[in-house]
Amino acid sequence: MNIEELKKQREKCLEWKNVKPWYEQLKKVFELEKKNIQIDNNDWFSVGKKEDLTQEEYALIEETAKKLIPWRKGPFKLFGLEIDSEWQSNIKYNLIRPHFNLKDKVVADIGCNNGYYMFRMLEDEPKRLIGFDPSALTMLQFDFINHFANTNIIYEKLGVEHLELYNHKFDFIFMLGVLYHRPDPVGCLKSLAKGLNKNGEVLIDTFMIDGEQEVALTPNKRYSKIPNIYFIPTIPALKNWLVRAGFEQIEVLAVTTTTSEEQRKTQWSFDQSLEDFLDKNDNTKTVEGYPAPKRVYIKARKKN
């Protein structure tokens, strides 16, 4: 596979019928050039202030942000406009933040969505920061924010399966909320290992089920109304997957239960969210009767 040719092919998505309106709207924003914009790297990743814009310019920013709905990851504040995403991703970021140091490292974020986590990672001063995600909408959301944030983050419309073919390897790889979407989880983890430099590390989070047995739940058709959920392991099973994929020094960082504080409906998101995915009479179960979403956060080192 020729990665450069694949990237060129995926650029053509901007001409797709369903993508073109987003891109045409964004091109209007690209005509705005603003210098000396203040950036606040906090829970709300904030770029600029409302007074940096004219009324017409602010209206364009608001119109564009609404055109790019749904915003799943965030929150962002762009020139004072609060984009209150479905996921309060700051909760996840603040949870994992004490467990890594990216200073001068080459870093990848697999399934980076609109780049919220990468924007937050800038505080660590990584040598290079690259996001992988094939979604056209989330790429355009990233471009919207990054046009004014003016970072050196690179966004690739590629997936985890392209890591080992990329033109360089990484010191640290994040893969947050991706593994359960892959029909071959061990193969996915092997791709991470192949994309790492010697002594490279990964930090992943994934759905889990309780138990000490080395087993995984395989949902029938949907889990929490999500169609592409394939395997939800116990922690012992997940550790086995990591070992088989070539990792060692496996450390469980945290186990959390997803709550409506972290995931909920907003005017910037879908018309359904966590509260609609759980049993109305028993919030410990999904609408399908499976255990409600819990996540495990794990860090591991490539075995050399």
C-alpha positions as CSV (number, residue, x, y, z in Angstrom):
1,M,0.0,0.0,0.0
2,N,1.3,3.5,-0.9
3,I,0.4,5.8,2.0
4,E,1.0,9.0,0.0
5,E,-1.3,7.8,-2.8
6,L,-4.0,6.8,-0.2
7,K,-3.8,10.2,1.4
8,K,-4.3,11.8,-2.0
9,Q,-7.3,9.6,-2.6
10,R,-8.8,10.5,0.7
11,E,-8.4,14.3,0.0
12,K,-11.1,13.7,-2.6
13,C,-13.7,13.3,0.2
14,L,-13.9,17.1,0.3
15,E,-15.8,16.9,-3.0
16,W,-18.3,14.3,-1.8
17,K,-21.9,15.5,-1.9
18,N,-22.4,15.3,1.8
19,V,-19.0,16.8,2.7
20,K,-18.8,19.7,0.2
21,P,-21.2,22.0,2.1
22,W,-19.1,21.8,5.2
23,Y,-15.9,22.5,3.3
24,E,-17.4,25.4,1.3
25,Q,-18.6,26.9,4.6
26,L,-15.1,26.5,6.1
27,K,-13.4,28.1,3.2
28,K,-15.1,31.4,4.2
29,V,-13.5,31.1,7.6
30,F,-10.1,30.5,6.1
31,E,-10.3,34.0,4.6
32,L,-10.2,35.4,8.1
33,E,-6.6,36.1,9.2
34,K,-6.2,36.9,12.9
35,K,-2.8,37.5,14.6
36,N,-1.7,37.5,18.2
37,I,-4.7,35.3,19.2
38,Q,-4.7,34.3,22.9
39,I,-4.9,30.5,23.6
40,D,-5.9,29.1,27.0
41,N,-5.2,25.4,27.3
42,N,-7.7,24.6,29.9
43,D,-10.8,22.3,30.2
44,W,-12.4,24.5,27.6
45,F,-9.7,24.7,25.0
46,S,-10.1,28.4,24.2
47,V,-8.9,30.4,21.2
48,G,-9.3,34.1,21.0
49,K,-11.9,36.5,22.5
50,K,-15.1,37.9,21.2
51,E,-13.6,41.4,21.0
52,D,-11.0,40.1,18.5
53,L,-13.8,39.9,15.9
54,T,-16.3,42.2,14.2
55,Q,-20.0,41.4,14.6
56,E,-20.0,40.0,11.1
57,E,-16.9,37.9,11.7
58,Y,-18.4,36.5,14.9
59,A,-21.6,35.6,13.1
60,L,-19.6,33.7,10.5
61,I,-17.8,31.8,13.3
62,E,-21.1,30.9,14.9
63,E,-22.7,29.9,11.6
64,T,-19.7,27.7,10.7
65,A,-19.6,26.0,14.2
66,K,-23.3,25.1,13.8
67,K,-22.8,23.9,10.3
68,L,-20.3,21.4,11.6
69,I,-22.6,19.8,14.2
70,P,-22.4,17.2,15.8
71,W,-19.4,18.1,18.0
72,R,-18.7,14.9,19.9
73,K,-15.4,15.8,21.6
74,G,-14.5,19.1,23.4
75,P,-15.4,21.5,24.8
76,F,-14.1,24.4,22.9
77,K,-14.4,28.1,23.2
78,L,-13.7,30.0,20.0
79,F,-13.7,33.7,20.2
80,G,-16.1,33.4,23.2
81,L,-18.4,31.0,21.4
82,E,-18.9,28.0,23.7
83,I,-19.1,24.8,21.7
84,D,-20.4,22.4,24.4
85,S,-19.7,19.0,22.9
86,E,-21.5,15.8,23.7
87,W,-18.5,14.4,25.6
88,Q,-16.8,16.5,28.3
89,S,-13.4,15.2,27.1
90,N,-11.6,17.3,29.7
91,I,-12.7,14.6,32.3
92,K,-10.9,11.9,30.4
93,Y,-7.9,14.1,29.7
94,N,-7.5,15.2,33.3
95,L,-7.8,11.5,34.4
96,I,-4.9,10.4,32.1
97,R,-2.8,13.5,32.3
98,P,-0.6,12.4,35.3
99,H,0.4,9.2,33.5
100,F,2.5,10.6,30.6
101,N,5.2,13.0,29.7
102,L,5.4,13.9,26.0
103,K,8.2,16.3,26.2
104,D,10.3,16.1,22.9
105,K,8.5,12.9,21.9
106,V,6.9,11.9,18.6
107,V,3.3,11.3,19.5
108,A,0.3,9.8,17.7
109,D,-3.4,10.0,18.6
110,I,-5.3,7.2,16.9
111,G,-9.0,8.0,16.4
112,C,-8.2,11.6,17.3
113,N,-11.7,12.9,16.3
114,N,-11.6,16.7,16.1
115,G,-8.2,16.9,17.9
116,Y,-9.4,18.0,21.4
117,Y,-6.9,15.8,23.1
118,M,-4.0,16.8,20.8
119,F,-4.7,20.5,21.5
120,R,-4.5,19.8,25.2
121,M,-1.3,17.7,24.7
122,L,0.5,20.8,23.3
123,E,1.2,21.8,26.9
124,D,3.7,18.9,27.1
125,E,5.8,20.3,24.1
126,P,6.0,17.1,22.1
127,K,8.5,17.0,19.2
128,R,5.8,16.1,16.8
129,L,2.0,15.5,17.2
130,I,0.0,13.6,14.6
131,G,-3.6,12.6,14.7
132,F,-5.1,9.7,12.7
133,D,-8.8,9.7,11.8
134,P,-10.5,9.0,8.5
135,S,-13.6,11.1,9.3
136,A,-14.1,14.1,7.0
137,L,-16.4,16.0,9.5
138,T,-14.0,15.7,12.5
139,M,-11.1,16.7,10.2
140,L,-13.0,19.9,9.2
141,Q,-13.8,20.6,12.9
142,F,-10.1,20.3,13.6
143,D,-9.2,22.6,10.7
144,F,-11.8,25.2,11.9
145,I,-10.2,25.4,15.4
146,N,-6.6,25.0,14.2
147,H,-6.9,27.8,11.6
148,F,-6.9,30.2,14.5
149,A,-4.9,28.2,17.1
150,N,-2.2,27.9,14.4
151,T,-0.5,24.8,15.8
152,N,1.9,22.4,14.1
153,I,-0.3,19.4,14.7
154,I,-0.7,17.2,11.7
155,Y,-4.1,15.5,10.9
156,E,-4.0,12.4,8.8
157,K,-7.2,10.9,7.3
158,L,-5.8,7.4,8.1
159,G,-6.6,4.6,10.5
160,V,-4.8,2.4,13.0
161,E,-4.2,-0.1,10.2
162,H,-1.9,2.4,8.4
163,L,0.4,3.0,11.4
164,E,3.0,0.4,10.4
165,L,3.2,1.8,6.9
166,Y,3.6,5.4,8.0
167,N,6.8,7.2,7.1
168,H,8.1,7.2,10.7
169,K,7.4,5.5,14.0
170,F,6.3,7.0,17.3
171,D,7.5,7.2,20.9
172,F,4.0,7.4,22.4
173,I,0.6,6.4,21.0
174,F,-2.8,7.2,22.4
175,M,-5.8,5.2,21.3
176,L,-8.8,6.4,23.3
177,G,-12.2,4.8,22.6
178,V,-11.2,2.9,19.5
179,L,-10.4,-0.7,20.3
180,Y,-14.0,-1.9,20.8
181,H,-14.8,-0.6,17.2
182,R,-12.3,-3.1,15.7
183,P,-13.4,-6.6,14.7
184,D,-9.8,-7.9,15.3
185,P,-8.7,-6.3,18.6
186,V,-5.4,-8.2,18.9
187,G,-4.5,-7.3,15.3
188,C,-5.3,-3.7,16.1
189,L,-3.0,-3.8,19.1
190,K,-0.3,-5.4,16.9
191,S,-0.6,-2.4,14.6
192,L,0.1,-0.1,17.5
193,A,3.2,-2.1,18.4
194,K,4.5,-2.0,14.9
195,G,4.1,1.7,14.9
196,L,6.2,2.3,18.0
197,N,9.9,3.0,18.3
198,K,12.0,0.9,20.7
199,N,10.7,1.3,24.3
200,G,7.6,3.1,22.9
201,E,4.5,3.2,25.0
202,V,0.7,3.1,24.4
203,L,-2.1,4.5,26.5
204,I,-5.5,3.1,25.6
205,D,-9.0,3.1,27.0
206,T,-11.8,0.8,26.0
207,F,-15.1,-0.6,27.2
208,M,-14.7,-3.4,29.7
209,I,-16.9,-5.9,31.7
210,D,-16.3,-6.9,35.3
211,G,-14.8,-10.3,36.1
212,E,-11.6,-12.2,36.7
213,Q,-12.2,-14.7,33.8
214,E,-10.2,-14.2,30.6
215,V,-13.3,-13.6,28.5
216,A,-15.0,-10.9,26.4
217,L,-18.6,-9.9,25.7
218,T,-19.6,-10.1,22.1
219,P,-22.7,-8.0,21.6
220,N,-25.5,-9.1,19.2
221,K,-25.9,-6.3,16.6
222,R,-25.7,-3.4,19.0
223,Y,-24.3,-2.3,22.4
224,S,-25.7,0.8,24.0
225,K,-27.3,1.5,20.5
226,I,-23.9,1.5,18.9
227,P,-23.7,-1.0,15.9
228,N,-19.9,-1.4,15.5
229,I,-19.0,-2.7,19.0
230,Y,-17.3,-6.1,18.6
231,F,-15.6,-7.2,21.8
232,I,-15.8,-5.9,25.4
233,P,-13.2,-7.7,27.5
234,T,-12.6,-8.3,31.2
235,I,-9.3,-6.7,32.3
236,P,-7.5,-10.1,32.4
237,A,-8.6,-10.7,28.8
238,L,-7.4,-7.3,27.7
239,K,-4.1,-7.9,29.3
240,N,-3.8,-11.1,27.4
241,W,-4.5,-9.3,24.2
242,L,-1.8,-6.8,24.9
243,V,0.7,-9.6,25.7
244,R,-0.1,-11.4,22.5
245,A,0.3,-8.1,20.6
246,G,3.8,-7.6,21.9
247,F,3.5,-5.5,25.0
248,E,4.8,-5.7,28.5
249,Q,4.8,-3.6,31.8
250,I,1.0,-3.4,31.5
251,E,-0.4,-1.0,34.1
252,V,-4.1,-0.4,34.8
253,L,-4.4,3.3,35.4
254,A,-8.1,3.6,36.2
255,V,-11.6,2.0,35.8
256,T,-14.5,4.4,35.4
257,T,-18.3,4.2,34.9
258,T,-19.6,6.5,32.2
259,T,-22.0,9.1,33.7
260,S,-24.2,11.9,32.3
261,E,-21.6,14.4,33.6
262,E,-19.2,13.1,31.0
263,Q,-21.6,12.2,28.1
264,R,-24.9,14.0,27.5
265,K,-27.1,15.8,24.9
266,T,-26.3,19.4,24.1
267,Q,-27.4,21.8,21.4
268,W,-24.1,21.0,19.7
269,S,-24.5,17.2,19.6
270,F,-26.8,14.4,18.5
271,D,-30.4,14.3,19.6
272,Q,-29.6,11.2,21.7
273,S,-26.9,10.5,24.2
274,L,-26.0,8.3,27.3
275,E,-29.4,8.7,29.0
276,D,-31.1,7.3,25.9
277,F,-28.7,4.3,25.7
278,L,-29.4,3.0,29.1
279,D,-32.4,1.0,30.4
280,K,-34.9,3.5,31.7
281,N,-35.6,1.3,34.8
282,D,-32.1,0.2,35.5
283,N,-29.2,2.4,34.6
284,T,-26.7,-0.4,35.3
285,K,-27.8,-1.9,32.0
286,T,-27.9,-0.8,28.4
287,V,-31.2,-0.8,26.5
288,E,-30.2,-4.2,25.1
289,G,-29.7,-5.6,28.6
290,Y,-25.9,-5.6,28.7
291,P,-23.8,-4.2,31.5
292,A,-23.7,-0.4,31.3
293,P,-20.6,1.2,29.8
294,K,-17.5,1.0,32.0
295,R,-14.0,1.9,30.8
296,V,-10.5,0.8,31.7
297,Y,-7.4,2.9,31.1
298,I,-4.2,1.0,30.5
299,K,-0.6,1.9,29.7
300,A,1.9,-0.6,28.3
301,R,5.4,-0.6,26.8
302,K,6.4,-2.3,23.6
303,K,8.4,-5.5,24.2
304,N,11.8,-5.3,22.6
